[in-house]
Amino acid sequence: MTSFVASSGPEDAPCVVLLHGVGTSGWMWQRLAAVLDRDLHVLVPDLPGHGRSNAQRWTSVADTVAALADLIAARAAHGRAHVVGLSLGGYIAAQLAADRPDVVDSAVLSGVSVLPFPHPTLMRTAGLLMAPFMTSGPVLRANVKALGVPPEDVPAYLDAARAMARGTFRRVGGELMTFRVPERAAASPARVLAVAGGNEHALVLRSLAELAAGYPNGEACIAPGVGHAWSGEAPELFAAMVRAQVEGEQLPAGLVPVPA
């Protein structure tokens, strides 16, 4: 994988790969990585078109999945990893767990919709109109508020958002609008957890049961009282969830199971 990848923790330990959302970078995982890398090997890539990988054009989820599978095979202990993705990262983790279970032990998919968007033509038009302004001051300030970015993290968030390559938001958004449960999910042995904040968009919440049911070892849960970027709103709960997934243990009590 030619994208930038941050690595921390003991390289012979179980590996966790953290995948960020659109319009930011691996920077968003720095606090979680600092908690996990005490006894886990943590790999945090900047996805194509983002952060320190912004010179690498975003092409597709499929190409990114192939590159991440190569990364895991080359750098994770025993060539396998636990993958955690939020937003864009969640979609990539879903596809990776379906297509390449040979390198994925488990996956956490947060903030993923697999249901049709209402008025897709209108949404595509809105996305085209918004794309040139995604790194403008007003939009970034609105995102800071919507994502609940702590005041001390605002400068780093702004730097990460402004580093997104031109055209990335439009290309990513167009692809994710049509994302569905991957065809190969039904044959994947990976343990998969579909999760969302309780204040998430209704499409994401309604997708949880369907997404989990697509994988033989899938389950779904909700983190009450938080939104899309809940890794920052409830970092201790998020970290406990990741550890439980890595260790194959019961999920923390703060998460509410979604019925199948």
C-alpha positions as CSV (number, residue, x, y, z in Angstrom):
1,M,0.0,0.0,0.0
2,T,1.5,3.3,-1.1
3,S,-0.7,5.4,1.2
4,F,0.8,6.9,4.4
5,V,0.4,4.4,7.4
6,A,1.2,5.2,11.0
7,S,2.3,2.3,13.1
8,S,2.5,1.9,16.9
9,G,2.6,-0.8,19.5
10,P,4.4,-4.1,19.6
11,E,4.5,-5.6,16.1
12,D,4.2,-9.2,17.3
13,A,0.9,-8.4,19.0
14,P,-2.6,-8.8,17.5
15,C,-3.1,-6.1,14.9
16,V,-5.9,-3.5,14.8
17,V,-6.4,-1.4,11.6
18,L,-8.2,1.9,12.1
19,L,-10.0,3.4,9.1
20,H,-11.1,7.1,9.2
21,G,-14.1,8.9,7.6
22,V,-14.2,11.1,4.6
23,G,-12.9,14.6,4.9
24,T,-10.4,13.8,7.7
25,S,-7.5,11.5,8.1
26,G,-5.9,8.9,10.4
27,W,-5.4,11.8,12.8
28,M,-9.0,11.2,14.1
29,W,-7.8,8.0,15.7
30,Q,-4.8,9.3,17.6
31,R,-6.4,9.2,21.0
32,L,-7.8,5.7,20.5
33,A,-4.5,4.5,19.1
34,A,-2.7,5.7,22.2
35,V,-5.0,3.6,24.4
36,L,-4.8,0.4,22.2
37,D,-1.1,0.4,21.3
38,R,0.0,-0.5,24.9
39,D,-0.5,-4.1,24.0
40,L,-1.8,-4.2,20.4
41,H,-0.1,-3.4,17.1
42,V,-2.1,-0.5,15.6
43,L,-2.0,0.5,12.0
44,V,-3.6,3.8,11.0
45,P,-3.6,4.6,7.2
46,D,-4.5,7.9,5.6
47,L,-6.8,6.7,2.9
48,P,-6.3,7.8,-0.7
49,G,-7.1,11.4,-1.3
50,H,-6.9,12.2,2.4
51,G,-4.3,13.5,4.8
52,R,-0.7,12.5,4.0
53,S,-2.0,10.3,1.2
54,N,-3.7,13.2,-0.7
55,A,-1.4,12.9,-3.6
56,Q,-2.8,9.4,-4.2
57,R,-6.2,9.7,-6.1
58,W,-9.2,8.0,-4.6
59,T,-10.4,5.5,-7.2
60,S,-12.8,3.1,-5.5
61,V,-13.7,1.1,-2.4
62,A,-12.6,-2.1,-4.2
63,D,-9.1,-0.7,-5.0
64,T,-8.7,0.5,-1.4
65,V,-9.8,-2.9,0.0
66,A,-7.1,-4.6,-2.2
67,A,-4.4,-2.2,-1.0
68,L,-5.4,-2.7,2.7
69,A,-5.4,-6.5,2.3
70,D,-1.9,-6.3,1.0
71,L,-1.0,-4.0,3.9
72,I,-2.4,-6.4,6.5
73,A,-0.7,-9.4,4.9
74,A,2.6,-7.7,4.9
75,R,2.7,-5.9,8.3
76,A,0.3,-7.6,10.7
77,A,1.3,-10.5,12.9
78,H,0.4,-13.8,11.1
79,G,-1.0,-11.7,8.2
80,R,-4.3,-11.0,9.9
81,A,-6.0,-8.1,11.6
82,H,-9.0,-6.7,13.4
83,V,-10.4,-3.8,11.3
84,V,-12.3,-0.8,12.8
85,G,-14.0,1.7,10.5
86,L,-16.2,4.8,11.0
87,S,-18.2,6.3,8.2
88,L,-16.2,5.9,5.0
89,G,-13.9,3.6,7.0
90,G,-16.9,1.5,8.0
91,Y,-17.9,0.9,4.4
92,I,-14.3,-0.2,3.5
93,A,-14.2,-2.5,6.5
94,A,-17.5,-4.1,5.5
95,Q,-16.2,-4.8,2.0
96,L,-12.8,-6.0,3.4
97,A,-14.4,-8.4,5.8
98,A,-16.6,-9.8,2.9
99,D,-14.0,-10.0,0.2
100,R,-10.8,-10.8,2.1
101,P,-11.6,-12.8,5.3
102,D,-8.2,-14.4,4.8
103,V,-6.7,-11.3,6.4
104,V,-9.6,-10.2,8.7
105,D,-10.4,-11.8,12.0
106,S,-13.1,-9.3,13.0
107,A,-14.5,-6.0,11.9
108,V,-16.3,-3.1,13.5
109,L,-18.6,-1.1,11.0
110,S,-19.8,2.2,12.4
111,G,-22.0,4.6,10.7
112,V,-22.8,2.5,7.5
113,S,-26.0,2.6,5.5
114,V,-26.9,-0.3,3.2
115,L,-30.4,1.0,2.3
116,P,-31.4,3.2,-0.7
117,F,-31.2,6.9,-0.2
118,P,-34.4,8.9,-0.8
119,H,-34.3,11.1,-3.9
120,P,-30.9,9.9,-5.1
121,T,-30.7,12.2,-8.1
122,L,-31.4,15.2,-5.9
123,M,-28.7,14.1,-3.4
124,R,-26.2,13.6,-6.2
125,T,-26.9,17.1,-7.5
126,A,-26.5,18.5,-4.0
127,G,-23.2,16.6,-3.5
128,L,-21.9,18.1,-6.8
129,L,-22.8,21.6,-5.6
130,M,-21.4,21.1,-2.2
131,A,-18.1,19.4,-3.2
132,P,-16.1,22.6,-4.0
133,F,-17.0,24.0,-0.6
134,M,-16.2,21.1,1.6
135,T,-12.9,22.6,2.8
136,S,-14.3,26.2,3.1
137,G,-14.4,27.9,6.4
138,P,-18.2,27.9,7.0
139,V,-18.5,24.2,6.1
140,L,-15.6,23.2,8.3
141,R,-17.0,25.3,11.2
142,A,-20.3,23.5,10.8
143,N,-18.6,20.2,10.8
144,V,-16.7,21.0,13.9
145,K,-20.0,21.6,15.7
146,A,-21.8,18.6,14.2
147,L,-18.9,16.2,15.0
148,G,-18.4,17.6,18.4
149,V,-14.7,18.2,17.9
150,P,-13.1,19.2,21.2
151,P,-11.7,22.8,21.2
152,E,-8.2,21.5,21.6
153,D,-8.5,19.3,18.6
154,V,-10.0,21.9,16.2
155,P,-6.7,23.1,14.6
156,A,-5.7,19.5,13.8
157,Y,-9.1,18.7,12.5
158,L,-9.0,21.7,10.2
159,D,-5.6,20.7,8.9
160,A,-6.8,17.2,8.2
161,A,-10.0,18.3,6.5
162,R,-8.2,20.9,4.3
163,A,-5.7,18.2,3.1
164,M,-8.4,16.3,1.3
165,A,-7.6,16.3,-2.4
166,R,-10.0,18.1,-4.8
167,G,-12.7,15.8,-6.1
168,T,-12.3,13.2,-3.4
169,F,-15.6,14.0,-1.6
170,R,-17.6,13.8,-4.8
171,R,-16.1,10.5,-5.9
172,V,-16.4,8.9,-2.5
173,G,-20.0,10.2,-2.0
174,G,-21.2,8.9,-5.4
175,E,-19.9,5.4,-4.6
176,L,-21.2,5.1,-1.1
177,M,-24.8,6.2,-2.1
178,T,-25.2,2.8,-3.8
179,F,-23.4,0.7,-1.2
180,R,-25.3,-2.5,-0.2
181,V,-24.4,-5.6,1.9
182,P,-21.4,-7.1,-0.1
183,E,-22.3,-10.2,-2.1
184,R,-19.5,-12.2,-0.5
185,A,-20.5,-11.3,3.1
186,A,-22.6,-14.5,3.4
187,A,-19.5,-16.7,3.0
188,S,-17.2,-14.7,5.3
189,P,-16.3,-16.3,8.7
190,A,-15.1,-12.9,10.1
191,R,-16.8,-11.7,13.3
192,V,-18.6,-8.5,12.3
193,L,-20.2,-5.8,14.5
194,A,-22.4,-3.2,13.0
195,V,-22.8,-0.3,15.3
196,A,-24.0,3.3,15.3
197,G,-24.7,6.1,17.7
198,G,-28.3,6.4,18.9
199,N,-28.5,9.9,17.3
200,E,-27.4,8.7,13.9
201,H,-29.3,9.2,10.7
202,A,-32.4,7.0,10.4
203,L,-31.0,5.2,7.4
204,V,-27.9,4.1,9.3
205,L,-30.0,2.9,12.3
206,R,-32.3,1.0,10.0
207,S,-29.4,-0.6,8.3
208,L,-27.9,-2.1,11.4
209,A,-29.9,-5.3,11.5
210,E,-29.7,-5.9,7.7
211,L,-25.9,-5.3,7.7
212,A,-25.3,-7.7,10.6
213,A,-27.6,-10.3,9.1
214,G,-25.5,-10.3,5.9
215,Y,-22.6,-12.0,7.7
216,P,-22.9,-15.4,9.4
217,N,-21.1,-14.1,12.5
218,G,-22.6,-10.6,12.5
219,E,-24.3,-8.7,15.3
220,A,-25.5,-5.2,15.7
221,C,-25.8,-2.7,18.6
222,I,-26.4,1.0,19.3
223,A,-24.4,3.4,21.5
224,P,-27.2,5.5,23.1
225,G,-27.0,9.3,23.3
226,V,-24.3,9.9,20.8
227,G,-24.1,10.6,17.1
228,H,-22.2,9.7,13.9
229,A,-18.7,10.6,15.3
230,W,-19.3,8.8,18.6
231,S,-15.7,7.6,18.8
232,G,-14.9,11.1,20.0
233,E,-18.1,11.6,22.0
234,A,-17.8,8.4,24.0
235,P,-14.1,7.4,23.6
236,E,-14.0,5.0,26.6
237,L,-17.0,3.1,25.4
238,F,-15.6,3.0,21.9
239,A,-12.2,1.7,23.1
240,A,-13.9,-0.9,25.3
241,M,-16.0,-2.1,22.3
242,V,-12.9,-2.4,20.1
243,R,-11.0,-4.4,22.8
244,A,-14.0,-6.7,23.3
245,Q,-14.1,-7.3,19.6
246,V,-10.4,-8.0,19.3
247,E,-10.5,-10.4,22.3
248,G,-13.8,-12.1,21.3
249,E,-15.4,-11.2,24.6
250,Q,-18.9,-9.9,25.5
251,L,-19.5,-6.3,24.4
252,P,-19.5,-3.6,27.1
253,A,-22.8,-2.9,28.9
254,G,-23.1,0.6,27.5
255,L,-24.0,-0.8,24.1
256,V,-27.6,-1.9,23.4
257,P,-28.1,-5.0,21.2
258,V,-30.2,-4.6,18.1
259,P,-32.6,-7.6,17.6
260,A,-32.0,-9.7,14.5
